[in-house]
Amino acid sequence: MMARASIIAPRPTLYRDAALADPSGPSLRKEVSLLTNAGRIVWIRPSTDEGDLPPAVHIIDAGGATIVPGMVDAHSHVTLPGGSHWIDRGADPPEELLEVAEHNGDLFGRAGVRWARDVGSPLAVDPRDGRKRALALRVRERWQSDPNRPRIRVAGTWISHSGVIPGGLLIEADDGPALLKAASTQLDDGADFLKLYLDGPKKEEAPWSTEDVQAVVELAHGRGAKVTAHSGFLVGARVGIDAGVDSLEHGFELDAEAVAQMARQGTFLVSTLAIFRSWATFGQTTTLPRFVSDEGKERIAMRRERAIESVHLAYRAGVRIATGTDFGGGSLRANHLAWEVESLVEAGLRPWEALASATVRGGELLNEPAAGRIVEGDPADFFLVHGDPLTDPTALWRVWRVAWLPEARGPAGDPTA
């Protein structure tokens, strides 16, 4: 008798008569059977031509469901919960934030998110090892050995000019040498990539020069890492693009010249449009003036319109777009990536293109060829939904099964049977 479902020996599993969503085009592949074993995809065949099946295969009737590649949340903050008080939560005790990360890991999996890119976590003393560093680095280490947890890439903590982000939870750098030192420190701590905050204390000015940011890009690239940049305003976006950052986060203010240069250089845009949808709901669920006052609602509506226009410009210019929720560092939660896919459709992407942004484009951003794809021989990183996400992004909310998560077995789902 086994004590936990997760330690029961895996057996071959056949998902029979499903549809398959390949985000390279608008049409489902129907009547598909897919065999997995030991966490990998063995084959994908027509349900009418399965051939010989392995002994003791576990057959799942997937009729009416669609197989979808595991998604990539390319802009997340795994140690923070999100919600209307998201800024305040960054000051919570480190042990509480590490527990929040575990809850977020659960939410990720159940929502079909297989990969996450953490773009900033509080700088704090880890209660488990006594080291002061970005807490998400510790989460990455804990999750590496757990196949049920999301696979994550971590930027360390935010690097910002002083006077921008409150709370003293990050690294501040007010000139080029300090910026370069902060970047080096993050890489020494083990960050997979660097996150620069290109909004400054004054909205009309970038916090650093193009040359300062370019020096960081050269440092990171020389050490095999990438650089991404928070970009809420056009002036900062221009500095980041000219300096050669690998991606822009948000891109709430872009123009035709900026997106054309991004397309030429191969600079990614990581969209987070759904935060404006989230803020709109806070107008009904909170009493916070920034969300419920007429002035606050008008400001949100204006920013949302400008952000949607920017993403549309990027899409029309051929910029590669990956999706993010900004949960934790923003107002969404860890299981809301479908909301961003819907938002990209609103910005002009076709539904299958928006799903590609949440899958294969995220994999390209991470330099992970298998991420966001369903290919024979690759990991069985897929989930099943009801509906067709290639034409209807709301289908991504209707998750039925997640292939990489353990199944309860035994009477009434008793894992000890």
VODOVO-783623 format. One record per residue (C-alpha): residue in three letters; x, y negated, z negated. Coordinates in steps of 0.001 Angstrom, whole numbers. Layout:
BEGIN
code;xx;yy;zz
ala;X;Y;Z $
...
***
This chain:
BEGIN
code;xx;yy;zz
met;0;0;0 $
met;1381;-3400;1004 $
ala;1044;-6432;-1253 $
arg;902;-9085;1509 $
ala;-411;-9169;5068 $
ser;2757;-10937;6233 $
ile;4966;-7939;5409 $
ile;2871;-5310;7193 $
ala;4921;-3982;10099 $
pro;3839;-5679;13326 $
arg;2238;-3613;16044 $
pro;1556;-4277;19715 $
thr;-1449;-6522;20221 $
leu;-3487;-6857;23389 $
tyr;-5615;-9954;23994 $
arg;-8156;-8724;26557 $
asp;-10238;-10617;29111 $
ala;-9269;-14166;28163 $
ala;-8811;-17242;30289 $
leu;-5319;-18739;30366 $
ala;-4608;-22475;30403 $
asp;-1469;-23331;32384 $
pro;-1067;-27124;32071 $
ser;763;-27334;35401 $
gly;-2628;-27530;37135 $
pro;-6354;-28142;36580 $
ser;-7724;-24586;36876 $
leu;-7895;-21741;34378 $
arg;-6596;-18302;35232 $
lys;-9452;-15942;34320 $
glu;-9798;-12253;33421 $
val;-6362;-12170;31833 $
ser;-4964;-9584;29433 $
leu;-1832;-10435;27477 $
leu;246;-7947;25482 $
thr;2504;-8998;22606 $
asn;4923;-7022;20482 $
ala;7347;-8062;17752 $
gly;6426;-11716;18238 $
arg;7078;-11833;21992 $
ile;4972;-11709;25143 $
val;5477;-8321;26832 $
trp;3333;-8922;29908 $
ile;447;-10905;31364 $
arg;-1833;-8962;33750 $
pro;-5344;-8979;35202 $
ser;-7757;-7363;32774 $
thr;-8793;-5003;35559 $
asp;-5216;-3732;35948 $
glu;-3725;-3351;32476 $
gly;-2005;-55;33175 $
asp;-859;2236;30367 $
leu;-1021;690;26902 $
pro;1388;1441;24046 $
pro;301;3787;21245 $
ala;-1575;2243;18324 $
val;-2101;-1000;20199 $
his;-4355;-3489;18432 $
ile;-6949;-4695;20943 $
ile;-8545;-8103;20490 $
asp;-11606;-8835;22581 $
ala;-10795;-12377;23709 $
gly;-13739;-12665;26072 $
gly;-14905;-16255;26388 $
ala;-11754;-17675;24780 $
thr;-8840;-19502;26404 $
ile;-5170;-18854;25673 $
val;-3295;-22151;25186 $
pro;446;-22704;24720 $
gly;1469;-23674;21196 $
met;1484;-27465;21043 $
val;4254;-29918;20173 $
asp;3581;-32841;17835 $
ala;6431;-35053;19012 $
his;5859;-37829;16467 $
ser;5168;-36633;12945 $
his;6211;-37195;9338 $
val;5951;-33794;7688 $
thr;6516;-34931;4089 $
leu;3706;-37513;4100 $
pro;-71;-36935;4033 $
gly;-1483;-39802;6128 $
gly;-4839;-41417;5380 $
ser;-5718;-45046;4774 $
his;-3035;-45449;2058 $
trp;-241;-43892;4121 $
ile;2292;-46630;3304 $
asp;1847;-46194;-449 $
arg;2319;-42428;-292 $
gly;5957;-42782;735 $
ala;6755;-43800;-2846 $
asp;5305;-40615;-4364 $
pro;7720;-38371;-6319 $
pro;9912;-36171;-4085 $
glu;8551;-32932;-5532 $
glu;5031;-34015;-4560 $
leu;6128;-34940;-1038 $
leu;7745;-31530;-584 $
glu;4453;-29906;-1571 $
val;2654;-32159;915 $
ala;4991;-30771;3583 $
glu;3899;-27216;2788 $
his;252;-28190;3137 $
asn;1033;-29919;6427 $
gly;2764;-26771;7623 $
asp;-462;-24854;7039 $
leu;-2500;-27482;8891 $
phe;-108;-27433;11829 $
gly;-434;-23707;12362 $
arg;-4187;-23555;12092 $
ala;-4472;-26374;14651 $
gly;-2265;-24635;17208 $
val;815;-26818;16680 $
arg;3974;-24703;16940 $
trp;6642;-27409;17139 $
ala;7001;-30689;15265 $
arg;9428;-33539;15674 $
asp;9814;-35380;12372 $
val;10737;-38985;13116 $
gly;11316;-40201;9558 $
ser;10969;-39066;5973 $
pro;11699;-40868;2703 $
leu;15278;-41025;1521 $
ala;15210;-39511;-1970 $
val;16999;-37187;-4335 $
asp;15868;-33671;-3515 $
pro;14781;-32129;-6849 $
arg;15962;-28710;-5676 $
asp;19570;-29479;-4804 $
gly;20237;-32950;-6256 $
arg;21312;-34459;-2929 $
lys;20042;-37851;-1783 $
arg;18982;-37548;1819 $
ala;15894;-37506;3994 $
leu;13459;-35007;2489 $
ala;12480;-33506;5834 $
leu;15996;-32084;6159 $
arg;15225;-29890;3167 $
val;11883;-28876;4689 $
arg;13631;-27873;7902 $
glu;15970;-25590;5946 $
arg;13086;-23971;4071 $
trp;11073;-23348;7219 $
gln;13873;-21956;9393 $
ser;13570;-18499;7873 $
asp;9741;-18387;7916 $
pro;8291;-17376;11325 $
asn;4849;-18582;10279 $
arg;6008;-22170;9757 $
pro;6329;-24774;12506 $
arg;9682;-25111;14179 $
ile;10860;-28647;13499 $
arg;13462;-31142;14615 $
val;14316;-33848;12101 $
ala;15548;-37426;12551 $
gly;16487;-37944;8918 $
thr;15180;-41223;7573 $
trp;14242;-44449;9323 $
ile;17022;-46909;10152 $
ser;15613;-50409;9969 $
his;16548;-54051;9540 $
ser;15812;-55344;6042 $
gly;12469;-57001;5468 $
val;10500;-54704;7760 $
ile;9448;-51548;5904 $
pro;8686;-51833;2165 $
gly;9605;-49453;-608 $
gly;13368;-48962;-293 $
leu;12824;-45442;1092 $
leu;15076;-45789;4117 $
ile;18438;-47058;5337 $
glu;18645;-50784;6083 $
ala;21195;-52308;8447 $
asp;21316;-55997;9274 $
asp;24179;-56076;11797 $
gly;25955;-53882;14322 $
pro;28633;-52364;12048 $
ala;26051;-51530;9366 $
leu;23787;-49989;12007 $
leu;26590;-47801;13335 $
lys;27523;-46698;9818 $
ala;23889;-45833;9019 $
ala;23661;-43784;12185 $
ser;26846;-41898;11374 $
thr;25599;-41186;7852 $
gln;22378;-39676;9176 $
leu;24258;-37413;11561 $
asp;26604;-36368;8755 $
asp;23563;-35413;6673 $
gly;22461;-33057;9444 $
ala;19868;-35059;11398 $
asp;18964;-33509;14755 $
phe;18465;-36971;16281 $
leu;18315;-40608;15175 $
lys;15307;-42889;14730 $
leu;15814;-46648;15043 $
tyr;13098;-49103;14085 $
leu;13188;-51710;16876 $
asp;10574;-53990;15325 $
gly;12327;-56732;13378 $
pro;11308;-59115;10589 $
lys;10273;-61565;13342 $
lys;7923;-60140;15963 $
glu;9465;-62280;18688 $
glu;12986;-60959;18043 $
ala;14531;-57502;18175 $
pro;16416;-56575;14994 $
trp;19674;-55770;16815 $
ser;21321;-56580;20115 $
thr;21407;-54285;23114 $
glu;25132;-53780;22509 $
asp;24530;-52754;18874 $
val;21956;-50150;19887 $
gln;24093;-48958;22792 $
ala;26941;-48229;20373 $
val;24583;-45989;18372 $
val;23461;-44188;21538 $
glu;27079;-43533;22520 $
leu;27869;-42256;19001 $
ala;24882;-39907;18963 $
his;25413;-38589;22482 $
gly;29051;-37965;21672 $
arg;27939;-35754;18796 $
gly;25291;-33899;20787 $
ala;22318;-35798;19355 $
lys;19667;-38085;20835 $
val;18283;-41465;19826 $
thr;14660;-42510;19716 $
ala;13240;-45916;18872 $
his;10071;-47162;17244 $
ser;8648;-49749;19639 $
gly;5658;-51800;18604 $
phe;6573;-54927;20575 $
leu;7937;-55553;24059 $
val;11094;-57372;22941 $
gly;12306;-54338;20995 $
ala;11302;-51950;23773 $
arg;13455;-53868;26236 $
val;16493;-53656;23959 $
gly;16012;-49914;23499 $
ile;15537;-49246;27211 $
asp;18534;-51378;28199 $
ala;20653;-49629;25556 $
gly;19766;-46206;26938 $
val;17752;-44656;24099 $
asp;16361;-41252;25024 $
ser;12763;-42035;24099 $
leu;10433;-44724;22830 $
glu;7871;-44045;20122 $
his;4441;-45713;20439 $
gly;5267;-48156;23255 $
phe;2363;-50366;22242 $
glu;3618;-53272;24392 $
leu;5147;-52311;27722 $
asp;5105;-54058;31083 $
ala;5629;-52948;34677 $
glu;9338;-53751;34609 $
ala;9929;-51786;31402 $
val;8113;-48644;32553 $
ala;9818;-48726;35949 $
gln;13197;-48740;34215 $
met;12090;-45950;31876 $
ala;11082;-43818;34855 $
arg;14413;-44434;36601 $
gln;16419;-43558;33507 $
gly;14300;-40596;32414 $
thr;13327;-42275;29141 $
phe;10434;-40477;27435 $
leu;7422;-42227;25952 $
val;5871;-40577;22894 $
ser;2293;-41802;22683 $
thr;393;-42284;19421 $
leu;-2813;-43908;20641 $
ala;-5093;-41948;18304 $
ile;-4040;-44030;15320 $
phe;-6360;-46756;16616 $
arg;-9235;-44271;16675 $
ser;-8353;-43340;13128 $
trp;-8317;-46956;11996 $
ala;-11754;-47448;13551 $
thr;-13137;-44668;11342 $
phe;-11676;-46407;8272 $
gly;-14009;-49281;9041 $
gln;-16836;-46965;7962 $
thr;-15079;-44980;5225 $
thr;-13027;-47571;3289 $
thr;-13337;-51103;1939 $
leu;-9799;-52167;2905 $
pro;-9921;-55623;4532 $
arg;-7521;-54728;7372 $
phe;-10085;-52171;8567 $
val;-13479;-53609;7578 $
ser;-13124;-57380;8010 $
asp;-14112;-59003;11287 $
glu;-10572;-60313;11683 $
gly;-9078;-56874;11031 $
lys;-11399;-55150;13480 $
glu;-10644;-57729;16167 $
arg;-6892;-57332;15667 $
ile;-7137;-53522;15890 $
ala;-9275;-53719;19034 $
met;-6777;-56049;20724 $
arg;-3793;-53882;19826 $
arg;-5596;-50762;20979 $
glu;-6459;-52296;24349 $
arg;-2840;-53398;24877 $
ala;-1504;-49976;23847 $
ile;-3821;-48104;26202 $
glu;-2762;-50416;29029 $
ser;915;-49735;28238 $
val;485;-45960;28332 $
his;-1477;-46245;31563 $
leu;1343;-48299;33113 $
ala;3877;-45692;32003 $
tyr;1793;-42879;33456 $
arg;1360;-44647;36796 $
ala;5121;-45316;36936 $
gly;5951;-41636;36431 $
val;7327;-41874;32896 $
arg;7328;-38530;31110 $
ile;4854;-38749;28211 $
ala;4865;-36527;25141 $
thr;2169;-36661;22467 $
gly;2424;-37475;18786 $
thr;12;-38102;15955 $
asp;2249;-40289;13745 $
phe;555;-38473;10874 $
gly;2053;-39222;7489 $
gly;3939;-42272;8712 $
gly;582;-43378;10053 $
ser;-3048;-42695;9290 $
leu;-3748;-39374;11027 $
arg;-3419;-35926;9446 $
ala;-1296;-32966;10492 $
asn;-4115;-31200;12350 $
his;-5185;-34114;14563 $
leu;-3057;-33649;17698 $
ala;-6176;-32928;19759 $
trp;-7218;-36502;19054 $
glu;-4107;-37763;20839 $
val;-4779;-35538;23840 $
glu;-8245;-37090;24054 $
ser;-6687;-40550;23787 $
leu;-4338;-39875;26705 $
val;-7320;-38960;28858 $
glu;-8841;-42300;27924 $
ala;-5568;-43924;29061 $
gly;-5930;-42415;32523 $
leu;-4268;-39001;32400 $
arg;-6227;-36070;33753 $
pro;-7080;-33559;31000 $
trp;-4584;-30967;32223 $
glu;-1867;-33630;32358 $
ala;-2687;-34685;28793 $
leu;-2399;-31053;27683 $
ala;964;-30870;29457 $
ser;2078;-33877;27375 $
ala;1168;-31929;24237 $
thr;2974;-28781;25403 $
val;5600;-28609;28165 $
arg;6553;-32299;28013 $
gly;7134;-31983;24295 $
gly;9328;-28977;24976 $
glu;11331;-30971;27506 $
leu;11803;-33767;24972 $
leu;13112;-31222;22468 $
asn;15303;-29467;25064 $
glu;13423;-26257;24215 $
pro;12563;-24513;27504 $
ala;10149;-22040;25866 $
ala;8227;-24642;23858 $
gly;4754;-25335;25204 $
arg;4846;-22505;27745 $
ile;3388;-19001;28058 $
val;5911;-16796;29865 $
glu;6605;-13062;29794 $
gly;9560;-12348;27527 $
asp;9219;-15619;25580 $
pro;7913;-15930;22007 $
ala;4189;-15313;21548 $
asp;3605;-18950;20650 $
phe;30;-19440;21766 $
phe;-3421;-19905;20310 $
leu;-6975;-19348;21517 $
val;-9810;-21840;21742 $
his;-13381;-21873;22992 $
gly;-13726;-24007;26090 $
asp;-11474;-25206;28895 $
pro;-8815;-27675;27686 $
leu;-7693;-28270;31289 $
thr;-10943;-30163;31888 $
asp;-12192;-30883;28359 $
pro;-9645;-31973;25708 $
thr;-12190;-31542;22912 $
ala;-11797;-27760;23343 $
leu;-8503;-28087;21425 $
trp;-10484;-28714;18227 $
arg;-12150;-25294;18534 $
val;-9261;-23038;17522 $
trp;-10247;-19394;17104 $
arg;-6980;-17488;16651 $
val;-3302;-18373;16344 $
ala;-984;-15660;17633 $
trp;2033;-16449;15449 $
leu;129;-16477;12162 $
pro;-360;-13228;10230 $
glu;-3747;-11542;10259 $
ala;-5471;-10272;7153 $
arg;-6125;-6536;7338 $
gly;-8311;-4120;5507 $
pro;-11937;-4169;4380 $
ala;-13431;-7644;4374 $
gly;-10033;-9100;5271 $
asp;-8325;-7612;2183 $
pro;-4571;-7889;2931 $
thr;-3718;-5292;272 $
ala;-5676;-2458;1846 $
***
